[in-house]
Amino acid sequence: MKKLLILAVPILFFTANAQDKEVKIIIDSLSDNIYMLTGQGGNIGIFKNEKGLFIIDDQFARLSDKILTNLTTISNQPVTMVINTHYHGDHTGGNENMANKGATIFAQKNVRSRMKKKQKEKGNIIPSSLPVITFNEGLQLYFKDEKIKAFHVHNAHTDGDALIYFTNGNVLHMGDTFFNGRYPYIDLKSGGSIEGYIKASEKALFIANDDTKIIPGHGKLAMKKDLEAFLKMLKEITSGIQKEIEAGKSEEDITKDTSLTATYDVKGYGDGFINSERMRKTIYTSLTK
């Protein structure tokens, strides 16, 4: 048994390394100084400024070196600031590495609380991974040619979500309150809800105009019309499930009823992380909590 374990560790190590090498980092320019980075995990927003790089989310720790190397293609300046859109590891996993290289971490206050709680449960609190500046409802950051606004949206994907808007660049990062072209993951155990998720999309649409470039937590770069289609999907499915609940249908009935999501299933919304059955179950659970 011991020999098997000894062999398994390097096998897993080399497998992970091979997978990391296969992760393709792509950086798309959205304006003269704002970019979107896709890799593995949540989409990263990047703002190049006179003091360094301001980034939104930082994916996984094991990808930090690869991400930082790719960032040198747009600037030799260091990452000085990171703002997390919420606490999930595919958006905050690189915090410790970024902080150890001098970055200041920002987030809505519930992000720090949930990260610390998770780390405590695992018996290993990592202070440098935690946001050192937190806000409640909102935050504004001023740069020479840009003003960045962070808005807390309540009980959407989690209870600590933030929308980040570049007012001059007209770019909006929505974190995981928007999965472009896919059914979203709503973390009910972390304070998320379908009602809050819908309100987050409505808030974003209030901020955006027809020219706004929208960075989703997952999926391709979007425009206002894409978010409108996403919100329409959320409202239609939620309305249909609410009617079934009022008619006395059970969780099992609704979870198995493919007609409730059929319109969007054929469009590929269920091909991502959350399939149609899980989407129906999540909405039912949220509406009956």
N, C-alpha and C positions, 0 to 999 in steps of 0.2 A: 504493500500500500504506500509506504513512504517513497519508494522509488517512482511510483506512478505520480505522486504529488510533485516530486522534484522535477519530473519531466514535463508535467502540465504547466508549471509556472512559466518556463521559457517559451513554451508553445503559445500560451495565451499572450505573453509579452510581444512575441514576434508577429502574432496575428493582429494585435492591436496596432503595432507600428505599421504593418502593411496596410491596414485599413486607413490609418491616418494619412499615409502617403497618397492614397487614392482619393482623399477628399480634395476636391477642386475648389479653389478660392477664386471668385470672380468679383471684380470691383467695377461698378457702373457709375459713370459720372452723371449726376442729376442737374448740376449747375457748375459755376466756376469753382466753387469750394465745398460742395455737398455731394456725397457719394453714398452708394448702397453696396454693402459687401454680403455676398451669399457664400455659404460654405456648408457646414453641418450644424444644424441648430437654428436658432432664431436669426433672422436677417439683422445685420448690423448697419446702423446709420453712422456716417462719418462727416464731421465738419472740420475743414482745414482753416485755421485762423492764425493770427500773428504770434500766438503764444504756444501753439502746438496743435495736437489733434484732440478733438472732442468726439467721443464715440458713444453710440447708444447700443447697449448690450455688448457682450463679449464671448458668446458661445461657450465652448468647453475648454477646460484648463489645458488639456493635451493638445489643443490646436493653437494655443496662444503664440508660440514661436512662429508658426506658419502664418498666422494672421498678421503679426507684427512685421514679418519679412515682406509680406505683400503690401502692407501699408507704406513701406518705403518707396513704392512705385509712384505714390502721389505726394509724399513729403518725407524729408529726413528728420522732421521734428518729432519729438516723442509724444506718446499719448499722455495728456495731462489731466483729462477729465473723462469719467465714464458715468453715464446715467443708466440705471436699470429700469426697464419698463415694468418688470414684476420679478418675483423671486425664483422662478423655476431655473433649474441648473443649466438648461441649454441657452439661457440668456445671461446667467451670472457666473457660470463656471470658471471664466477667466479672470474674475475679480481679483483674486489673490495675486496672480501673476502681474496684472496691470498695476495694482497698488504697490507691489514690491519694486516696480520700475518707476514709481513716482506719481502715478495717477491718483487723483482724488475721486472717490466713489460717491455718487448721489443716488437717492431713490426716495419713493414715498415711504413714510415711516413703517407701514406694515411689511414692507419688503425686508427691512432689517430685522424686525421682530420674528418673522417666519423663518428667515435664514438662520438666525441664532437659535431658534427653537429646534429646527431640524438638526443643526450641528450638535446641540446639547443632547438630543436623543441618541445620536451616534457616539456620544462621549468625546467629541473633539471639536471644540469651538475654535474657529480660525479668525481672530480679530481682523487681520488684514483683508479678509474677503468680504467683510461687512461694510455697508455704506457708512461713511463718517459724517455725511450731511444728509439730513432727511427733511421732508416737508409733509404737510398735511394735505391741503387742498390744491396748492399750486406753487410754482417757482418760476422766477424770471432771471435769465442770465444775459448780460449785456457784453457784446464784443464790438470791435471797431465798426464792422459792417453788417452786424447781425444781432437780432434779439431772439432769444430762444425761450419759448414758454412751455412749461410742463403743467398738464392738467390731470388731477386725480379723477378717475372715473370709478364710481363706487360699485363694488360687487358685480363685476363683469366677468372677466376670465378668472380673476381672483379678487381678493379685497384690497390689493395694493397696486392696481394697474395705473399707468400714466400714459397719456398721449403727449408726444413731444413735437412742437411745431416751430419751424424756422420761419419767422414772420417775413423776412426779406426774401429768402430763397423760395418761399412758398412750398415747403416740403413738410409733410406730416408723417411721423413714425407712430404707428398704432400698437406696436407690440403684438401680443397675442389676443387683442380685442378684434383682430381682423386676420382671418385665414383666407387669402384670395382664391376664390374658386373652389373652396373646400368647406366641408362641415367643420365647425370649430370645436376645439377641446375646451369645455367649460369645467373648471376645477371646483366642483361643488363643495368639496371638503376643505377648500381654502378660501371660502367666502364668495365663490363665483355664483352667478345665477343667470338664467335666460333673460329675465327682466332687465337686469343691469347690463347685460351684454348688448341688448337692443338699444338701451339708452346710450351706451358708449358709441355705437355706430351713429346714432342721431346727433350726438355731441360733435363727432368728427365731421359729419356732413354740414353742421352749422359753421364749423371752422373753415372747411374747404370751399374752394370755388372750382370752376371748370378747368382751371390750369394747374391746380394743386397736384403735385406728385405725392402719392401715398405709398409709404413703405409698410407692407404688412408684416406681422410676426413671421409668417410662413407663406410662401408662394411668390409669384412674380410681382414686380412693381405695378402699382395700380393707379387709376385715375378716379375721379369722383363717380363716374358712371359705373365703375366696377364695384365700388362700395355701396352704391344705391342698389345694385342687383343683389349683393350679399345681404343687405338689410331686408330687401323684399323677400328673399328666401327665408330668413329668420322669422319674419312676421307671419308669413303664410303658413309655415309648418307649425309654429307655436299656436296660431289661431286654430288650426285644424285639430291639434292635440287637445287644446283647451275645450273645444266642443265635445270631443270624445270623452273627456273626463267628466264633463257636466252631464253627459248621457249615461254615466255610470260604468264606463269601460275601465277595466283593470290595467295594471302596469303590463301584465303579460299580453293582454289584448292589443295594447297600443304598441308595445315593442315589436310585436309580430306583424302589425298592419303596414305592409309595404306601400299601400296607397297613400299614406300620409306624407311620404317623402318622394314618391315616384317621379314627380315633375322635375325634381332636382337630381335624383339618382341618375337619370339618363344623361344629365349634363356633366356627370363625373364628380359631383360634390362628395360622394362617398368613397372615392378612390384614394383618399389620403389617410392620415392617422386615425381619423374617426369615420367609421362606416355608418351607413344609414340606420342600422339597428341600434347602434350605440347612441346616435344622435336622438332618436325617438325616446330612448330610455332616459337620457340625460334631461331632455326637456320635460318629460313626464315627472321625473323626480324633483326637478326645480319648481315646477308649478304646484306640486302637492306637498312641499316641505312645510 
